[in-house]
Amino acid sequence: MQIACFELFLFPLEELHCGYGVQQGNILPALPYIPGRVVRGGLAGWALRNAKLRATDKLFRCLFQPVHHLSSPYKQKISFPWCTYRGYEPAPFSLFALKGTGLHPHSELVMQPEYYSDNLIDIDEIKRGLALDFLKRTQWPFQVDMSLKPLPALIGEYNWIIPPLSLLIDLRAHHLEEQGRVGKDGLYAEEVLPGTTISNPHNCYYQGNLYCQEESAIKEIFAPLVAPDYLDEKDREKLYDLKMLLQDPPPKHLLFLGRRRLPVVIIAREEKPAALPPISGAVEFTLTFVTDLVEEHPYPLTEDTLQRNFGISGLKKKRVFCRPGECYGYDVFAENKPLEPLVTLAAGSCGFFAGDISEEHWQRLQVASLLGTGQNTLDGFGRFRINWDIHELLTPEE
């Protein structure tokens, strides 16, 4: 695959609000991640301030201005990431946990990955509160145990299962935008993402992968972000350097996010995406969306979804867990107005498919899993994982 990857690590110096673009009462709900459109907007300002591009350049408009999404020749060549807490991914909807253990719901789910290496063959093992994945089984969860429930969680490195990040409530003074003064409504509350603690920066950061086609013009823009030495937390000197960087970041490692333009230190590491083993012919494979899919009729996930997006026909759906969602946005280029909400296939939706697939279609799937499929892929929508080993968390044999 001729795909370049920049791993982005974001260290917000203040609590960060990334809202839906709509206000509900006096509560502004925040997303539990930094959206790709917010990252794109921050990097647009970064590119201008660091003289990497000019606002009049065609490449700048294609990469950073959403009004050019539909006509941009780069819309399928670059994907800005949803940056999640420490790079954790949303758990698939096929993941379930046992209710009623009397313990904290996540206390027994954070464990070494080796624990999941063998198939669970004893019903007593289930009663220890393990997470169970049902995507590749023929039984529905309730046919195995009525006390099972869907597990809202995040998946970390090595398939560690952790509770989702808790948002913080922040009180703000209500400002009249046209006057810049505190309005008569006084204080209002909103949810925010925790900021980075400079004394322990590796405890709270947000990570996501920026993917682009192997084009030197694009890679050259983001090359100054690369500083992998700061990211090795095992090296005390490098960790000290990272603390110093957060206290006095140079322009090439500083961007401003959200409507409040809050400061965020950004560091990148260039990686090469791992390619899946080549296959063709009769196969079985899983697809798990780690960001929302946006298209005209995204829900439910079926064989037709793969037919529309990849031209793969003749596949059979063996099992699917999915749910609809909504995405919102705020267009700062068009009179600072909210965007119309769109129906999506929610992140976490997953499917198990079987059928004949050509090597060409298999390669197309792999590229799309990184750059995204459907609409709004520039902002990180439509990303998925193929044959994610989280689906190997098995229940007892039937």
C-alpha positions in Angstrom: 0.0 0.0 0.0 1.4 3.4 -1.0 0.0 5.1 2.2 1.9 7.3 4.5 1.0 7.6 8.2 1.7 10.3 10.7 0.8 9.3 14.3 -0.4 12.6 15.9 -0.1 13.1 19.7 -2.0 16.0 21.0 -1.3 17.5 24.5 -4.0 20.2 25.3 -2.6 22.8 27.6 -6.2 23.6 28.8 -9.4 21.6 29.1 -10.8 21.3 25.6 -14.3 21.6 24.3 -15.2 19.9 21.0 -19.0 20.4 20.7 -21.6 19.1 18.3 -22.1 22.6 16.8 -25.6 22.9 18.4 -26.6 24.1 21.8 -29.1 22.2 23.9 -30.4 24.4 26.8 -27.5 25.6 28.8 -25.5 22.4 28.3 -23.1 22.2 25.4 -22.4 18.4 25.0 -18.9 17.6 24.0 -17.7 14.7 21.9 -15.5 12.1 23.7 -12.7 12.7 21.2 -11.2 15.5 19.1 -13.0 15.3 15.7 -11.1 15.2 12.5 -12.6 18.4 11.3 -11.2 20.2 14.4 -7.8 18.7 13.8 -8.0 19.7 10.2 -8.9 23.3 11.1 -6.1 23.5 13.7 -3.6 22.2 11.2 -4.8 24.7 8.6 -3.9 27.6 10.9 -0.6 25.8 11.8 0.3 25.5 8.1 -0.3 29.2 7.5 1.6 30.4 10.6 4.6 28.2 9.7 4.6 29.3 6.1 4.1 25.8 4.8 1.3 27.0 2.5 -0.6 30.2 1.6 -4.3 30.5 1.9 -4.5 31.1 -1.9 -2.7 27.9 -2.8 -4.8 25.3 -4.5 -3.3 22.6 -2.3 -4.3 24.5 0.9 -7.9 24.8 -0.3 -8.1 21.2 -1.3 -6.7 19.9 2.0 -8.2 22.3 4.6 -11.3 24.1 3.3 -14.5 21.9 3.6 -16.3 23.8 0.9 -14.0 22.1 -1.6 -14.7 18.5 -0.3 -16.8 17.4 -3.2 -14.6 18.7 -5.9 -11.2 18.2 -4.2 -8.9 15.8 -6.0 -7.4 15.0 -2.6 -10.7 14.0 -0.9 -9.7 10.3 -1.2 -6.0 10.9 -0.7 -5.9 12.2 2.9 -7.8 11.5 6.1 -7.5 13.7 9.2 -7.9 11.6 12.4 -10.4 11.5 15.2 -7.9 11.8 18.1 -9.0 9.7 21.0 -7.8 9.5 24.6 -4.4 7.9 24.4 -5.4 6.4 21.0 -8.0 4.1 22.4 -10.6 2.8 19.9 -14.4 2.4 20.5 -15.3 -1.2 21.5 -17.3 -3.1 18.9 -21.1 -3.5 19.6 -20.6 -7.2 19.5 -18.8 -7.1 22.9 -20.8 -8.0 26.0 -20.2 -8.4 29.7 -21.9 -10.2 32.5 -24.2 -8.3 34.8 -24.7 -8.7 38.5 -21.2 -9.8 39.6 -21.4 -7.3 42.5 -18.1 -5.8 41.5 -17.2 -2.6 39.7 -18.3 -3.2 36.1 -14.8 -2.7 34.7 -12.7 -4.0 37.5 -12.2 -7.5 36.0 -12.0 -6.3 32.4 -8.6 -4.7 32.7 -6.3 -7.6 32.4 -3.4 -9.0 30.5 -4.1 -9.9 26.9 -2.6 -13.4 27.4 -5.7 -14.2 29.5 -7.8 -14.2 26.3 -5.4 -16.4 24.3 -7.4 -19.7 24.8 -11.0 -20.3 24.0 -13.3 -20.2 27.0 -14.7 -23.7 27.5 -16.1 -23.5 31.0 -19.2 -21.6 31.9 -17.6 -20.8 35.3 -15.1 -18.7 33.4 -17.9 -16.4 32.2 -19.0 -15.8 35.8 -15.7 -14.1 36.4 -17.0 -11.0 34.5 -15.1 -11.4 31.3 -15.9 -9.5 28.1 -17.4 -11.8 25.5 -17.5 -11.2 21.7 -20.4 -12.6 19.7 -19.7 -11.5 16.2 -18.4 -14.8 14.9 -20.8 -17.1 16.8 -24.1 -18.4 15.6 -25.9 -17.8 18.9 -27.2 -14.4 20.1 -25.9 -13.3 23.5 -29.2 -13.7 25.3 -29.3 -17.4 24.1 -26.2 -18.0 26.2 -26.9 -16.0 29.3 -29.8 -13.6 30.0 -27.5 -11.5 32.3 -25.3 -10.4 29.5 -25.4 -6.7 28.5 -23.6 -4.6 25.8 -20.3 -3.2 27.0 -19.7 0.5 26.5 -15.9 0.5 26.6 -12.7 1.5 24.8 -10.1 -0.9 23.4 -6.5 0.0 24.1 -3.2 -1.5 23.0 -3.0 -5.3 23.2 -6.8 -5.5 23.4 -7.0 -4.1 26.9 -10.6 -3.2 27.7 -11.1 0.0 29.6 -14.0 2.2 30.7 -14.8 5.2 28.4 -13.3 8.5 29.3 -15.4 10.5 31.7 -16.0 14.1 30.5 -15.6 17.0 32.9 -18.2 19.7 33.6 -16.8 23.2 33.3 -18.7 26.4 34.2 -18.3 29.3 31.8 -19.6 32.9 31.7 -22.2 33.3 28.9 -20.8 35.9 26.5 -22.7 37.8 23.9 -20.7 37.2 20.7 -21.6 40.5 19.1 -20.6 42.5 22.2 -18.0 40.3 23.8 -19.6 40.9 27.2 -21.0 38.6 29.8 -24.8 38.2 29.1 -27.7 38.2 31.4 -27.9 34.4 31.5 -24.8 34.3 33.7 -23.0 31.0 33.9 -23.6 28.0 31.8 -22.2 24.5 32.0 -20.5 22.4 29.3 -18.6 19.2 29.0 -14.9 19.3 28.3 -12.0 16.9 27.6 -9.3 16.8 30.3 -6.2 18.7 29.6 -2.6 17.4 29.9 -0.8 17.6 33.2 2.6 18.9 32.5 4.1 17.0 35.4 2.9 13.7 33.9 2.2 14.4 30.2 1.9 10.7 29.2 -1.1 10.3 31.5 -3.5 12.3 29.3 -3.0 12.9 25.6 -5.0 12.3 22.5 -3.8 10.3 19.6 -4.9 9.6 16.0 -3.3 8.6 12.7 -3.3 11.0 9.7 -3.1 8.9 6.6 -2.3 10.2 3.1 -1.2 8.8 -0.3 2.5 8.7 -0.8 2.8 12.2 -2.3 5.9 14.3 -1.5 3.9 17.5 -1.6 1.6 16.4 1.2 4.2 14.7 3.3 6.5 17.7 3.1 3.8 19.9 4.7 3.5 17.7 7.9 7.2 16.7 8.2 8.1 19.5 10.7 5.6 17.9 13.2 7.8 14.8 13.5 9.7 14.5 16.7 9.6 10.8 17.8 12.2 11.2 20.5 9.8 13.0 22.8 7.4 10.1 22.9 9.6 7.5 24.6 8.3 7.6 28.2 10.9 5.0 29.3 13.7 7.5 28.8 13.7 9.9 31.7 15.7 12.6 29.8 13.2 12.5 26.9 10.3 12.7 29.3 11.9 15.8 30.8 12.4 17.2 27.4 8.7 16.7 26.7 7.8 18.6 29.9 10.0 21.4 28.8 8.4 21.4 25.3 4.9 21.7 26.9 6.0 24.6 28.9 7.6 26.5 26.0 6.5 24.9 22.7 8.0 26.2 19.5 5.6 27.3 16.7 6.1 24.1 14.7 4.7 22.1 17.7 1.8 24.4 18.6 -1.7 24.6 17.2 -5.0 26.0 18.4 -8.2 24.0 18.4 -11.9 24.7 18.7 -13.9 27.9 18.6 -11.9 29.2 21.6 -8.6 28.5 19.8 -7.1 26.7 22.8 -3.4 25.9 22.7 -2.4 22.3 22.0 1.1 20.9 21.7 1.3 18.5 18.7 4.0 15.9 18.1 4.1 13.4 15.2 5.8 10.1 14.5 6.0 8.8 11.0 5.0 5.1 10.6 4.3 2.7 7.8 0.9 1.1 8.0 1.0 -2.7 8.3 -0.5 -4.6 5.3 -2.8 -7.5 5.8 -1.7 -10.9 4.3 -2.8 -11.2 0.6 -5.9 -13.4 0.0 -8.3 -14.2 -2.7 -11.1 -16.7 -3.3 -13.6 -17.9 -0.7 -12.9 -16.2 2.6 -14.5 -15.0 5.9 -13.6 -11.7 7.3 -14.8 -9.1 9.8 -15.3 -5.3 9.4 -15.4 -3.1 12.4 -16.0 0.7 12.1 -13.9 2.7 14.4 -15.4 6.0 13.2 -18.9 6.8 12.0 -19.8 6.0 8.4 -21.5 8.8 6.5 -23.5 8.0 3.3 -27.0 8.4 2.0 -28.4 5.3 3.7 -25.7 4.1 6.1 -27.8 2.0 8.4 -28.0 -1.0 8.7 -24.6 -2.6 7.8 -25.3 -5.2 5.1 -23.8 -6.8 2.0 -25.2 -3.8 0.0 -22.9 -1.5 2.0 -19.8 -3.3 0.7 -21.4 -3.5 -2.8 -22.0 0.3 -2.8 -18.6 1.3 -1.4 -16.2 -1.3 -2.9 -18.1 -3.0 -5.7 -17.8 -6.4 -4.0 -20.8 -8.6 -4.9 -21.8 -12.1 -3.8 -20.9 -11.7 -0.2 -23.1 -13.2 2.5 -23.7 -11.5 5.8 -23.2 -14.0 8.6 -23.8 -11.7 11.6 -23.9 -7.9 12.2 -24.1 -5.7 15.3 -24.8 -2.1 14.4 -26.7 1.0 15.4 -27.5 4.3 13.8 -25.9 7.6 14.9 -25.8 11.2 14.1 -23.0 13.6 13.3 -23.0 17.4 13.7 -20.6 20.1 12.8 -19.9 23.8 12.8 -18.8 25.5 9.6 -16.5 28.4 10.4 -16.0 29.2 6.7 -19.7 29.8 6.1 -21.0 32.5 8.4 -20.1 30.5 11.5 -23.3 28.4 11.4 -24.1 24.9 12.5 -24.1 22.2 9.8 -27.2 20.1 9.2 -27.1 16.8 11.2 -26.4 13.6 9.3 -27.5 10.1 10.0 -24.5 7.8 10.3 -23.6 4.2 11.0 -22.2 4.6 14.5 -18.6 3.7 15.3 -18.5 0.3 16.9 -20.7 -1.2 14.3 -19.3 -4.5 13.0 -20.1 -7.3 10.6 -18.9 -10.8 9.7 -19.0 -11.6 6.0 -18.2 -14.6 3.8 -17.8 -15.1 0.1 -15.4 -14.9 -2.9 -13.2 -11.8 -3.0 -10.5 -10.9 -5.5 -7.0 -9.7 -4.6 -7.9 -6.3 -6.2 -11.0 -5.9 -3.9 -9.0 -7.0 -0.9 -6.4 -4.4 -1.6 -9.1 -1.8 -2.0 -10.6 -2.7 1.3 -7.2 -2.3 3.0 -6.7 1.2 1.6 -10.2 2.3 2.4 -9.8 1.0 6.0 -7.2 3.7 6.5 -8.4 6.6 4.3 -12.1 5.9 5.0 -15.1 5.1 2.9 -18.4 6.9 2.2 -18.6 10.7 2.6 -16.6 13.2 4.7 -13.5 10.9 4.7 -11.3 14.0 4.7 -12.5 14.4 8.4 -11.8 10.8 9.4 -15.2 9.4 8.8 -15.7 5.8 7.5 -12.6 4.2 8.9 -12.7 0.5 9.8 -10.6 -2.4 10.8 -10.4 -5.7 9.0 -10.2 -9.0 11.0 -9.7 -7.2 14.3 -8.5 -9.8 16.8 -10.8 -8.3 19.5 -13.4 -10.5 17.9 -11.5 -13.6 19.0 -12.7 -13.1 22.6 -14.8 -16.2 22.6 -17.6 -17.7 24.7 -17.9 -21.4 25.5 -18.1 -23.8 22.6 -21.6 -24.5 21.3 
